[in-house]
Amino acid sequence: MPGTKYRARFSADIDELVALIRAEKPDAVVANQIEEAPAIRTALLEAGSDALLAGYCHYLPFSFSGGGQLLLDPSLNDVLLAFAAGLAACDRVMVHSSTAASWVSAVAARTTVDLGDRLRVVPAPRDERLVRDPVAVHRRQGAAAIGVYNHRLYAHYGTEQFVHLARDLVASGAVHLRVMDLFGRRRAARTGLDGSPERMRDQLASLPHVQVVSDRGDRIRYRNLLVDARFGIAPFRPGCPWSMSVIDCQGMGLPVIAPRLGWLAEHIDPELCFTTPAEAVALAGRLAPDDEFHAVHAKRAHASTADFAPALVAARYLEALS
């Protein structure tokens, strides 16, 4: 298996791919990293296969500012041409959201890739183990409200902005934060590429009323860490075309407050989107004690995930490949 995210996108064993295609005789092949699509297309041609090739754009190496300026993602800021080559190689291109579809279409036009009618919006399915009737969400009497931040702690996710917000959120003592450590102890080779998760984790762990926890890869433990929370907090990543962690919270009936950017602005109720830290603190301060306001948004959050039920997503996925 590739040892780094760069090898996963830019290395391919063509001999192995050709052998696999000849053995399996697929009707369709999905490149879950769009940058791998040209190599797979090469293997399909060599194997004499007419299988449909679809690419799934899980991550976009770019975003757009409100003024339409192209912004390269700092974690993948040198792969725009490889991304465009992947788009060109595919018979179908799948993205998570309308925001992602808009951005991909704009980049395709800038790089002279004609997408035609090949683009499909196919969101990821919610985890049915993380779905709860919002009526079952209750405030813990006499205890501080818990806000959950369950995103990767990379710097390019805007984690430093969250660290500053965390200080403001816990200042009153009415809100405590539960921060998910999704990586645990990583190998030196990984931290050598990007050590920001460890730095961000240590900064957050040093703050009062901030609990850094791990689900240890156990989905039941993960669910239990969400059960008694009051609300979720979205990441500050500019190029956010989707967030499974946001969907996890919403499926559990947890309202999510979010910066007004990317897919978050498309998906999350406008009443829960903020522009400044002060607005975020005010939202958290209202969700914490106001049961009526919280109940309304818990229902809206839960309902917003209905289209991501696995059976519905599977149907969209199969339709995209037809």
NULO-103947 format. One line per 3 residues: for each residue x, y, z of N, C-alpha, C, O. Coordinates in steps of 0.2 Angstrom, whole numbers. Example, Ala and Ser with C-alpha at 12.3 -4.5 7.8 and 13.67 -1.06 7.14 Angstrom:
% NULO-103947
66/-28/39/62/-22/39/66/-16/39/71/-17/42 ~ 64/-11/35/68/-5/36/64/0/39/67/6/40;
This chain:
% NULO-103947
4/-6/0/0/0/0/4/6/0/10/6/3 ~ 2/12/-3/6/18/-3/7/20/4/3/20/8 ~ 13/23/5/15/25/12/13/32/13/12/34/19;
11/36/9/9/43/10/4/45/5/2/42/0 ~ 0/51/7/-5/53/3/-3/55/-4/-6/55/-9 ~ 4/57/-5/7/59/-11/7/52/-16/6/53/-22;
10/47/-13/11/41/-17/4/38/-18/3/35/-24 ~ -1/39/-14/-8/37/-16/-11/40/-22/-15/37/-25 ~ -9/46/-23/-12/50/-29/-7/49/-35/-10/50/-40;
-1/48/-34/4/49/-40/8/43/-42/12/43/-46 ~ 7/37/-38/11/31/-40/6/26/-42/0/26/-39 ~ 7/22/-47/3/17/-50/7/11/-53/12/12/-56;
5/5/-51/8/-1/-54/4/-3/-60/-1/-7/-59 ~ 6/-1/-66/2/-2/-72/2/-10/-73/-4/-12/-75 ~ 7/-13/-72/7/-20/-73/2/-24/-68/-2/-28/-71;
1/-22/-62/-4/-25/-57/-11/-23/-59/-15/-27/-59 ~ -12/-16/-62/-18/-14/-64/-21/-18/-70/-26/-20/-70 ~ -16/-19/-75/-18/-23/-81/-20/-30/-79/-25/-32/-81;
-16/-33/-75/-17/-40/-73/-24/-40/-69/-28/-45/-70 ~ -26/-35/-65/-32/-35/-61/-38/-34/-66/-43/-38/-65 ~ -37/-30/-70/-43/-29/-75/-44/-35/-79/-50/-37/-81;
-39/-38/-82/-40/-44/-86/-43/-50/-82/-47/-54/-84 ~ -41/-50/-75/-44/-55/-71/-51/-54/-69/-55/-59/-69 ~ -53/-48/-68/-59/-46/-65/-64/-45/-71/-71/-46/-70;
-62/-42/-77/-66/-40/-82/-72/-36/-80/-78/-37/-81 ~ -70/-30/-77/-75/-26/-74/-80/-22/-79/-77/-21/-85 ~ -86/-21/-77/-90/-16/-81/-89/-9/-80/-90/-5/-84;
-86/-7/-74/-85/-1/-72/-79/-1/-67/-78/-5/-63 ~ -75/4/-67/-70/5/-62/-70/12/-59/-71/17/-63 ~ -70/13/-52/-70/19/-49/-64/21/-46/-61/17/-42;
-61/27/-48/-55/29/-46/-56/34/-40/-59/39/-41 ~ -55/31/-34/-57/36/-28/-53/41/-27/-54/46/-23 ~ -47/41/-30/-43/47/-30/-43/49/-38/-40/46/-42;
-46/55/-39/-46/57/-46/-40/57/-50/-39/56/-56 ~ -34/59/-46/-28/59/-49/-25/53/-52/-21/52/-56 ~ -28/47/-50/-26/41/-52/-29/39/-58/-27/34/-62;
-34/42/-61/-38/40/-66/-34/40/-73/-35/35/-77 ~ -29/44/-74/-25/43/-81/-22/36/-81/-21/33/-86 ~ -19/34/-75/-15/28/-75/-20/22/-76/-19/17/-79;
-26/23/-73/-31/17/-74/-34/17/-81/-35/12/-84 ~ -34/23/-84/-36/23/-91/-31/20/-95/-33/16/-100 ~ -25/21/-94/-19/18/-97/-20/10/-97/-19/7/-102;
-21/8/-91/-22/1/-89/-28/-2/-93/-27/-8/-96 ~ -33/1/-93/-39/-1/-97/-38/-2/-104/-40/-7/-107 ~ -34/3/-107/-33/3/-114/-28/-3/-116/-29/-7/-120;
-23/-4/-111/-18/-10/-112/-22/-16/-112/-20/-21/-115 ~ -26/-17/-107/-30/-23/-106/-35/-24/-111/-38/-30/-111 ~ -37/-19/-115/-42/-20/-120/-49/-20/-117/-53/-23/-120;
-50/-17/-112/-56/-16/-108/-60/-10/-110/-57/-5/-111 ~ -67/-11/-111/-71/-5/-112/-75/-3/-106/-80/0/-107 ~ -72/-5/-100/-76/-3/-94/-76/4/-93/-72/8/-95;
-82/7/-90/-83/14/-89/-78/16/-83/-78/12/-78 ~ -75/21/-84/-71/24/-79/-74/30/-75/-75/35/-79 ~ -75/29/-69/-78/35/-65/-73/37/-60/-69/33/-57;
-72/44/-59/-68/47/-54/-72/50/-49/-77/54/-50 ~ -70/49/-42/-74/52/-37/-69/58/-34/-63/56/-32 ~ -71/64/-34/-67/69/-31/-68/70/-24/-72/74/-22;
-65/66/-20/-66/66/-13/-63/73/-10/-67/76/-5 ~ -58/75/-12/-55/81/-10/-53/85/-16/-51/83/-21 ~ -54/92/-15/-52/96/-20/-46/100/-18/-46/103/-13;
-41/100/-23/-35/104/-21/-36/111/-22/-31/115/-23 ~ -42/114/-22/-43/121/-23/-50/123/-20/-54/119/-18 ~ -51/129/-20/-57/132/-18/-58/139/-22/-53/141/-25;
-64/142/-21/-64/149/-24/-67/154/-18/-71/152/-14 ~ -64/160/-19/-66/165/-14/-73/168/-16/-75/166/-21 ~ -76/172/-12/-82/175/-13/-82/179/-20/-87/180/-23;
-76/181/-21/-75/185/-28/-73/181/-34/-72/184/-39 ~ -73/175/-33/-71/170/-38/-64/169/-40/-62/166/-45 ~ -60/171/-35/-53/170/-35/-51/162/-34/-53/160/-29;
-47/159/-38/-45/152/-37/-40/152/-31/-35/155/-32 ~ -41/148/-26/-37/147/-21/-34/140/-20/-38/135/-20 ~ -28/139/-20/-25/132/-20/-25/130/-13/-23/133/-8;
-27/123/-12/-27/121/-5/-19/120/-3/-16/117/-7 ~ -17/122/3/-10/122/5/-8/115/6/-2/114/6 ~ -12/110/7/-10/103/8/-9/99/1/-5/94/1;
-12/102/-4/-11/99/-11/-10/104/-16/-14/104/-21 ~ -6/109/-15/-6/115/-19/-2/114/-25/-1/119/-29 ~ 0/108/-27/4/107/-33/1/102/-38/5/99/-42;
-5/101/-37/-8/95/-41/-14/97/-45/-18/93/-47 ~ -15/103/-46/-20/106/-50/-20/103/-57/-26/101/-60 ~ -15/102/-61/-14/99/-67/-16/92/-67/-19/89/-72;
-13/88/-62/-15/81/-61/-22/80/-60/-25/75/-63 ~ -25/85/-56/-33/84/-55/-36/85/-62/-41/82/-63 ~ -34/90/-66/-37/91/-72/-37/85/-77/-41/84/-81;
-31/82/-77/-29/76/-81/-34/71/-79/-36/67/-83 ~ -35/70/-72/-40/65/-70/-47/66/-72/-51/62/-74 ~ -49/73/-72/-56/74/-75/-56/72/-82/-61/69/-84;
-51/74/-86/-51/72/-93/-51/65/-95/-54/63/-100 ~ -48/61/-90/-48/54/-92/-54/50/-90/-55/44/-92 ~ -59/53/-87/-65/49/-84/-71/50/-89/-72/55/-92;
-75/44/-89/-81/44/-92/-87/48/-87/-92/50/-90 ~ -86/47/-81/-90/50/-76/-86/54/-71/-81/51/-69 ~ -88/59/-68/-85/63/-63/-90/64/-57/-95/67/-58;
-88/61/-51/-93/62/-46/-90/66/-40/-84/66/-39 ~ -95/71/-38/-93/75/-32/-98/75/-27/-103/72/-28 ~ -96/77/-21/-101/76/-15/-107/81/-15/-112/79/-13;
-106/87/-18/-111/92/-17/-111/97/-23/-107/97/-27 ~ -117/101/-22/-117/107/-28/-112/111/-27/-109/114/-33 ~ -109/113/-21/-103/118/-21/-97/115/-25/-94/118/-28;
-96/108/-23/-91/105/-27/-92/105/-34/-87/105/-38 ~ -98/103/-36/-99/103/-43/-98/110/-47/-95/110/-52 ~ -99/115/-43/-98/122/-46/-91/123/-47/-88/126/-52;
-87/121/-41/-80/123/-41/-76/118/-46/-72/121/-50 ~ -78/112/-47/-75/108/-52/-76/110/-59/-72/110/-63 ~ -83/112/-60/-84/115/-67/-80/121/-69/-78/121/-74;
-79/125/-64/-75/131/-65/-68/130/-66/-65/133/-71 ~ -65/125/-63/-58/123/-64/-57/119/-71/-53/120/-74 ~ -62/115/-72/-62/112/-79/-62/117/-84/-58/116/-89;
-66/122/-84/-66/127/-89/-60/131/-89/-57/132/-95 ~ -56/132/-84/-50/136/-84/-44/132/-86/-40/134/-89 ~ -45/125/-86/-40/121/-88/-42/117/-95/-39/112/-97;
-47/120/-98/-49/118/-105/-51/110/-105/-50/107/-110 ~ -54/108/-100/-57/101/-100/-64/102/-101/-68/105/-97 ~ -67/98/-106/-74/99/-107/-77/93/-104/-77/87/-105;
-81/95/-98/-84/90/-94/-91/87/-98/-93/82/-96 ~ -94/91/-102/-100/89/-105/-105/87/-100/-106/91/-96 ~ -108/81/-101/-113/79/-96/-110/74/-91/-114/70/-89;
-104/74/-90/-101/69/-86/-101/70/-79/-100/65/-75 ~ -103/76/-76/-103/77/-69/-109/75/-66/-114/76/-68 ~ -108/72/-60/-114/69/-56/-112/71/-49/-107/71/-46;
-118/73/-45/-117/74/-38/-119/68/-34/-125/66/-35 ~ -115/65/-31/-116/59/-27/-113/59/-20/-107/58/-19 ~ -117/62/-15/-114/63/-8/-113/56/-5/-115/51/-7;
-109/56/0/-107/50/4/-113/48/8/-117/53/10 ~ -114/42/10/-119/40/14/-118/41/21/-112/41/24 ~ -123/43/25/-123/44/32/-122/37/35/-124/32/32;
-119/36/41/-118/30/45/-125/29/49/-126/33/54 ~ -129/24/47/-135/23/51/-134/22/58/-139/22/62 ~ -128/20/60/-127/19/68/-127/26/71/-127/26/77;
-126/31/67/-125/38/70/-131/42/68/-131/48/66 ~ -137/39/69/-144/42/67/-148/41/74/-149/36/76 ~ -151/47/76/-155/47/82/-161/52/81/-160/57/78;
-166/50/84/-172/54/83/-170/61/88/-169/60/93 ~ -171/66/85/-169/73/88/-173/74/95/-171/77/99 ~ -179/71/95/-183/71/101/-180/68/107/-181/70/113;
-175/64/106/-171/60/111/-165/65/114/-162/63/118 ~ -164/70/111/-159/75/113/-161/79/119/-166/83/118 ~ -158/78/124/-159/82/130/-153/85/133/-148/83/133;
-155/91/136/-149/95/139/-148/92/146/-152/90/150 ~ -141/91/148/-139/89/154/-140/94/159/-137/100/159 ~ -145/93/164/-147/98/169/-141/100/174/-138/95/176;
-139/106/175/-134/108/179/-127/107/177/-122/108/181 ~ -126/105/171/-119/104/168/-118/109/162/-123/111/159 ~ -112/110/161/-110/114/155/-112/111/149/-111/105/148;
-114/114/144/-116/112/137/-109/109/134/-104/113/134 ~ -109/104/130/-103/101/127/-104/103/119/-109/101/116 ~ -99/106/117/-98/107/110/-93/102/107/-88/101/110;
-94/99/101/-90/94/99/-86/96/92/-90/99/88 ~ -80/95/92/-76/97/86/-73/90/84/-68/88/87 ~ -76/87/79/-74/80/77/-70/80/70/-72/76/66;
-66/84/69/-62/85/62/-55/84/63/-52/84/69 ~ -52/82/58/-44/81/58/-41/88/60/-44/93/58 ~ -36/87/63/-33/93/66/-27/96/62/-23/100/65;
-27/95/56/-22/98/51/-23/105/51/-28/108/52 ~ -17/109/50/-17/116/50/-22/118/44/-25/124/45 ~ -21/115/38/-25/117/33/-33/116/33/-37/118/29;
-35/113/39/-42/113/40/-44/119/44/-50/120/46 ~ -40/124/45/-41/130/49/-41/129/56/-45/132/60 ~ -37/124/58/-38/122/65/-35/128/70/-38/128/76;
-30/132/68/-28/137/72/-34/142/73/-34/145/79 ~ -38/143/68/-44/148/69/-48/145/75/-51/148/79 ~ -49/138/74/-53/135/79/-50/135/86/-54/136/91;
-43/135/87/-40/136/93/-42/142/96/-43/143/102 ~ -42/148/92/-43/154/95/-51/155/97/-52/157/102 ~ -55/151/93/-62/151/95/-63/147/101/-68/149/105;
-60/142/102/-61/138/108/-59/142/114/-63/141/119 ~ -54/146/114/-53/150/120/-59/155/121/-61/155/127 ~ -62/157/116/-68/162/117/-74/158/120/-78/160/124;
-75/152/117/-81/148/119/-81/146/126/-86/145/129 ~ -75/144/128/-75/141/135/-74/146/141/-73/145/147 ~ -73/153/138/-71/158/143/-76/159/149/-75/160/154;
-83/158/147/-88/159/152/-89/153/156/-92/154/162 ~ -87/147/154/-88/141/158/-94/138/157/-96/132/159 ~ -99/141/153/-105/138/151/-105/133/146/-109/129/145;
-99/133/142/-98/128/137/-92/125/138/-86/128/139 ~ -92/118/137/-85/114/137/-85/111/130/-90/110/127 ~ -79/110/128/-77/107/122/-74/100/122/-70/99/126;
-77/96/117/-74/89/117/-71/89/110/-75/89/105 ~ -64/88/109/-61/88/103/-59/81/102/-55/78/106 ~ -60/79/96/-58/72/94/-51/72/91/-49/76/87;
-47/67/94/-40/66/91/-41/60/87/-41/54/89 ~ -42/61/80/-43/56/75/-37/52/73/-37/47/70 ~ -31/54/75/-25/51/73/-21/47/78/-18/42/76;
-21/49/84/-18/46/89/-10/47/88/-8/52/86 ~ -6/42/90/1/42/89/3/40/82/2/34/80 ~ 5/45/78/7/43/71/14/42/70/18/43/74;
16/38/65/23/36/63/27/43/62/24/48/60 ~ 33/42/63/38/48/62/37/50/54/38/56/53 ~ 36/45/50/36/47/43/30/51/41/30/56/37;
25/50/45/19/54/44/19/61/47/18/66/44 ~ 22/62/53/23/68/56/28/72/53/28/78/53 ~ 33/69/50/38/72/46/35/76/40/38/81/38;
30/73/37/26/77/31/22/83/34/22/88/31 ~ 19/82/39/15/87/42/14/86/50/10/81/51 ~ 17/90/54/16/89/61/11/93/64/11/93/70;
7/96/60/2/101/63/-3/98/67/-5/101/72 ~ -6/92/66/-11/89/71/-8/88/78/-12/89/82 ~ -2/86/78/1/85/85/1/92/89/0/93/95;
4/97/85/4/104/88/-3/107/90/-4/109/95 ~ -8/106/85/-14/108/87/-17/105/93/-21/108/97 ~ -16/98/93/-19/94/98/-16/96/105/-20/97/110;
-10/98/105/-7/100/112/-9/107/114/-10/108/120 ~ -10/111/109/-13/118/111/-20/117/114/-21/121/119 ~ -24/113/110/-31/113/113/-31/109/120/-35/111/124;
-27/104/121/-27/100/127/-25/105/133/-26/103/139 ~ -21/110/131/-19/115/137/-24/120/139/-23/123/144 ~ -30/120/135/-35/125/137/-39/122/142/-41/116/142;
-42/126/147/-47/124/152/-53/122/149/-55/125/144 ~ -57/118/151/-63/115/149/-63/112/142/-68/112/138 ~ -57/110/140/-57/107/133/-54/100/134/-49/99/137;
-58/95/132/-56/88/133/-54/85/126/-58/85/122 ~ -48/83/126/-46/79/120/-47/72/120/-44/69/125 ~ -51/69/116/-53/62/117/-52/58/110/-51/61/105;
-52/51/111/-51/47/105/-56/42/105/-58/39/110 ~ -59/40/99/-64/34/99/-60/28/98/-63/23/98 ~ -53/28/97/-49/22/96/-52/18/91/-51/12/91;
-55/21/86/-57/17/80/-63/13/81/-65/9/77 ~ -67/14/87/-73/11/88/-79/15/87/-80/20/90 ~ -83/13/82/-89/17/81/-94/18/86/-97/23/87;
-94/13/90/-99/13/96/-97/18/101/-100/22/104 ~ -90/18/102/-87/23/107/-88/30/104/-89/35/108 ~ -87/31/97/-88/37/94/-95/40/95/-96/46/97;
-100/35/94/-107/37/95/-108/40/102/-111/45/103 ~ -105/36/107/-106/38/114/-103/45/116/-105/48/120 ~ -98/47/112/-95/53/113/-99/59/110/-98/65/112;
-103/57/105/-108/62/103/-114/62/106/-118/68/106 ~ -116/57/110/-123/57/113/-125/62/117/-130/65/117 ~ -120/64/122/-122/69/127/-119/76/125/-119/80/129;
-117/77/119/-115/84/117/-121/88/115/-127/85/114 ~ -121/94/115/-126/99/114/-126/101/106/-131/103/104 ~ -120/102/104/-120/105/97/-113/103/94/-108/101/98;
-112/103/87/-106/102/84/-103/109/81/-107/114/81 ~ -97/108/80/-93/114/77/-90/112/70/-86/107/70 ~ -91/116/65/-88/114/58/-81/116/58/-79/121/61;
-77/113/53/-70/116/52/-70/122/48/-75/125/45 ~ -64/126/49/-63/132/45/-60/131/39/-57/136/36 ~ -60/125/36/-57/124/29/-60/127/24/-66/126/22;
-56/132/20/-59/136/15/-62/131/9/-68/132/7 ~ -58/126/7/-60/122/2/-64/116/4/-63/110/2 ~ -69/117/8/-73/111/11/-79/110/7/-84/113/7;
-78/104/3/-84/103/-2/-89/98/1/-94/96/-2 ~ -87/96/8/-91/90/11/-88/89/18/-82/90/19 ~ -92/87/23/-89/85/29/-93/79/32/-98/80/34;
-90/73/32/-93/68/35/-95/69/43/-99/66/45 ~ -90/72/46/-90/73/53/-96/78/55/-100/77/60 ~ -98/83/50/-104/87/51/-110/83/50/-115/83/54;
-110/78/45/-116/74/45/-117/69/51/-122/68/53 ~ -111/67/53/-112/63/59/-116/66/65/-120/63/68 ~ -114/72/66/-117/76/71/-124/77/70/-129/77/74;
-126/80/64/-133/81/62/-137/75/62/-143/75/64 ~ -134/69/60/-138/63/60/-140/61/67/-145/58/69 ~ -136/63/72/-137/62/79/-142/68/82/-143/68/88;
-144/72/78/-148/78/80/-145/83/84/-148/87/88 ~ -138/84/82/-134/89/85/-134/95/80/-131/94/75 ~ -136/101/82/-135/107/77/-128/108/77/-124/107/81;
-126/111/71/-119/112/70/-118/119/68/-121/122/63 ~ -114/123/71/-112/130/70/-106/130/65/-102/126/66 ~ -106/134/60/-101/134/55/-99/141/52/-104/145/52;
-93/141/50/-91/147/46/-95/148/40/-96/142/37 ~ -96/154/37/-100/154/31/-96/154/25/-94/159/22 ~ -94/147/24/-89/146/18/-91/139/15/-93/135/18;
-89/138/9/-89/132/5/-96/129/6/-101/132/6 ~ -96/122/6/-102/118/6/-106/119/13/-112/118/13 ~ -102/121/18/-105/123/24/-111/128/23/-116/127/26;
-109/133/20/-114/138/18/-120/136/14/-126/138/15 ~ -119/131/10/-124/127/6/-129/123/10/-135/123/9 ~ -126/119/15/-129/114/18/-132/116/25/-138/114/27;
-129/120/29/-131/121/36/-135/127/36/-135/132/33 ~ -140/127/41/-145/132/41/-142/139/42/-137/140/46 ~ -144/144/38/-141/150/38/-141/153/45/-136/157/47;
-146/152/49/-146/154/56/-140/152/61/-138/155/66 ~ -137/146/58/-131/144/62/-124/145/59/-119/143/62 ~ -124/149/54/-118/151/51/-116/157/54/-120/162/55;
-109/158/54/-106/164/57/-101/167/53/-98/163/49 ~ -99/173/54/-94/176/50/-88/178/55/-82/178/53 ~ -90/180/61/-85/182/66/-85/177/72/-90/174/73;
-79/177/76/-79/173/82/-85/175/87/-87/171/90 ~ -86/182/87/-91/184/92/-98/181/90/-102/179/94 ~ -99/181/83/-106/178/81/-106/170/83/-111/168/85;
-100/167/83/-100/160/84/-101/159/92/-105/154/94 ~ -98/163/96/-99/163/103/-106/164/105/-109/161/109 ~ -110/169/101/-117/170/103/-121/164/101/-126/163/105;
-120/161/95/-124/155/93/-123/150/99/-128/147/101 ~ -117/148/101/-116/143/106/-119/145/112/-122/141/116 ~ -119/151/114/-122/154/120/-129/153/120/-132/153/125;
-132/153/114/-140/152/113/-141/145/113/-146/143/116 ~ -138/141/109/-139/134/109/-139/130/116/-142/126/117 ~ -134/133/120/-133/129/126/-139/130/131/-141/124/133;
-142/135/132/-148/135/137/-155/135/134/-159/134/137 ~ -155/138/128/-162/139/125/-164/132/122/-163/130/116 ~ -169/129/125/-171/122/123/-175/123/117/-175/118/113;
-179/128/116/-184/129/111/-180/130/104/-181/127/99 ~ -175/134/105/-171/136/99/-167/130/97/-166/128/91 ~ -164/126/102/-160/120/101/-165/115/97/-162/111/93;
-171/114/100/-175/109/97/-177/110/90/-177/105/86 ~ -178/116/88/-179/118/81/-174/116/77/-174/113/71 ~ -168/117/79/-162/116/75/-159/109/75/-156/106/70;
-161/105/80/-160/98/81/-164/95/75/-161/90/72 ~ -170/96/75/-174/93/70/-172/95/63/-172/91/58 ~ -170/101/62/-168/103/55/-161/100/53/-160/97/48;
-157/99/58/-150/96/57/-152/88/55/-149/86/50 ~ -156/85/59/-157/78/58/-160/77/51/-159/73/47 ~ -165/81/49/-169/81/43/-164/82/37/-165/80/31;
-159/86/38/-154/88/32/-150/82/30/-147/82/25 ~ -150/77/34/-146/71/32/-151/65/29/-148/60/27 ~ -157/67/28/-162/61/26/-160/59/19/-160/53/17;
-157/63/14/-155/61/8/-149/57/7/-147/55/2 ~ -146/57/13/-139/53/13/-140/46/16/-135/43/18 ~ -146/44/17/-148/37/19/-144/32/14/-144/34/8;
-141/27/16/-137/23/11/-141/20/5/-138/20/0 ~ -147/18/6/-151/16/0/-152/21/-5/-151/20/-11 ~ -153/27/-3/-154/33/-8/-147/34/-11/-147/36/-17;
-142/34/-7/-135/36/-10/-133/30/-15/-130/32/-21 ~ -134/24/-13/-133/18/-18/-136/19/-24/-133/18/-30 ~ -142/21/-24/-146/22/-31/-143/27/-35/-143/27/-41;
-141/33/-32/-138/38/-35/-131/36/-38/-129/38/-44 ~ -128/32/-34/-121/30/-36/-122/26/-43/-118/26/-48 ~ -127/21/-42/-128/16/-48/-130/20/-54/-128/18/-60;
-134/25/-53/-137/29/-59/-131/33/-62/-131/34/-68 ~ -126/35/-58/-121/39/-61/-116/35/-65/-113/37/-70 ~ -116/28/-63/-112/24/-67/-116/20/-73/-113/17/-77;
-122/22/-74/-126/19/-79/-125/22/-86/-128/20/-91;
